Amino acid sequence: MKFLHKPFKAQAGDSIRIEFSKPTRVILLHSRQFEKYKKGLTYQYRGGDAENSPVEFTVPFDGVWHAVIEKGTYKNPIELTGNAELIKPKPTTLNGAEQNETHTPVEEYDDTLE
């Protein structure tokens, strides 16, 4: 089987966006599962047949993940192009706590002795 693939070192919560030129099978595999995939063994994956590009996956846990775009079957290959990119989530706050946009004036404090 012919395929396009790109590995990513990703963390839980990251997204991987895969773009392709024709409807095909698009999957996301962890590195251990990708080795099984290449050997033709039983493997676990996310994704499947995709009609519309792009397809976006959320990474469930940290590790090396492989974005795979299949180029048809062995007996019926198709020509296509594709690309994949890692998208880091935008931080919602600086320290993880909820931030308020309200500002209250600070009272001036006079510490001089009279």
C-alpha positions as CSV (number, residue, x, y, z in Angstrom):
1,M,0.0,0.0,0.0
2,K,1.2,3.5,-0.8
3,F,0.6,6.4,1.5
4,L,1.8,9.8,2.5
5,H,2.7,10.3,6.2
6,K,4.2,12.9,8.5
7,P,5.2,12.3,12.1
8,F,4.6,14.8,14.9
9,K,5.8,15.0,18.5
10,A,2.5,16.2,20.1
11,Q,1.0,16.6,23.5
12,A,-2.5,15.8,24.7
13,G,-4.9,18.5,23.5
14,D,-2.9,19.5,20.4
15,S,-4.6,19.2,17.1
16,I,-3.3,17.7,13.8
17,R,-4.9,19.1,10.7
18,I,-4.6,17.0,7.5
19,E,-5.3,18.4,4.0
20,F,-5.7,16.3,0.9
21,S,-6.6,16.8,-2.8
22,K,-9.0,13.9,-3.3
23,P,-11.4,11.8,-1.2
24,T,-9.4,9.0,0.5
25,R,-8.7,7.3,3.8
26,V,-7.1,9.6,6.4
27,I,-5.9,8.2,9.8
28,L,-3.9,9.2,12.8
29,L,-1.7,6.6,14.5
30,H,0.5,6.5,17.6
31,S,4.0,5.5,16.7
32,R,3.6,1.9,18.1
33,Q,0.5,1.5,15.9
34,F,2.2,3.0,12.9
35,E,4.8,0.3,13.0
36,K,2.1,-2.4,13.0
37,Y,0.3,-0.5,10.1
38,K,3.5,-0.6,8.0
39,K,3.9,-4.4,8.7
40,G,0.3,-5.2,7.7
41,L,-0.6,-6.2,11.3
42,T,-3.8,-5.3,13.2
43,Y,-3.5,-1.8,14.5
44,Q,-5.7,0.9,16.3
45,Y,-6.3,4.2,14.7
46,R,-8.4,7.4,14.6
47,G,-10.1,8.5,11.4
48,G,-11.2,6.6,8.3
49,D,-12.7,7.5,4.9
50,A,-12.8,11.2,4.3
51,E,-14.6,13.1,1.6
52,N,-13.8,16.7,2.5
53,S,-10.5,18.3,3.3
54,P,-9.2,19.3,5.8
55,V,-9.7,16.7,8.6
56,E,-8.7,17.6,12.1
57,F,-7.8,15.3,15.0
58,T,-7.3,16.1,18.7
59,V,-4.3,14.2,20.2
60,P,-5.5,12.2,23.2
61,F,-2.1,11.7,24.9
62,D,1.5,12.8,24.6
63,G,3.7,10.9,22.1
64,V,4.8,10.7,18.5
65,W,1.8,10.6,16.2
66,H,1.7,9.9,12.5
67,A,-0.7,11.6,10.1
68,V,-1.4,9.1,7.2
69,I,-3.1,9.8,3.9
70,E,-3.6,6.6,1.9
71,K,-3.0,6.6,-1.8
72,G,-5.7,4.1,-2.7
73,T,-5.2,0.4,-2.6
74,Y,-2.3,-1.8,-3.9
75,K,-4.2,-2.8,-7.0
76,N,-5.9,0.5,-7.5
77,P,-3.6,3.4,-6.5
78,I,-4.6,7.0,-6.8
79,E,-2.5,10.1,-7.3
80,L,-3.1,12.8,-4.7
81,T,-1.3,15.4,-2.7
82,G,-1.6,16.2,1.0
83,N,-0.1,18.0,3.9
84,A,-0.4,17.9,7.7
85,E,0.3,20.4,10.4
86,L,0.4,20.5,14.2
87,I,-1.7,23.1,15.8
88,K,-1.0,24.0,19.5
89,P,-4.0,25.1,21.5
90,K,-4.1,28.8,22.3
91,P,-3.7,29.5,26.0
92,T,-6.8,30.9,27.6
93,T,-5.0,32.5,30.5
94,L,-1.6,33.3,31.7
95,N,-1.7,31.1,34.9
96,G,-4.6,28.8,34.2
97,A,-7.0,30.7,36.5
98,E,-10.0,32.6,35.2
99,Q,-9.0,36.2,34.4
100,N,-11.4,39.2,34.9
101,E,-11.2,42.3,32.8
102,T,-12.5,44.6,35.5
103,H,-10.2,47.2,36.8
104,T,-10.7,48.9,40.2
105,P,-8.8,52.0,41.1
106,V,-6.1,51.5,43.7
107,E,-6.4,53.7,46.8
108,E,-3.5,55.8,47.4
109,Y,-1.8,55.1,50.7
110,D,0.1,57.9,52.5
111,D,2.7,56.5,54.9
112,T,4.3,59.8,55.8
113,L,4.5,60.7,59.5
114,E,3.1,64.0,60.7
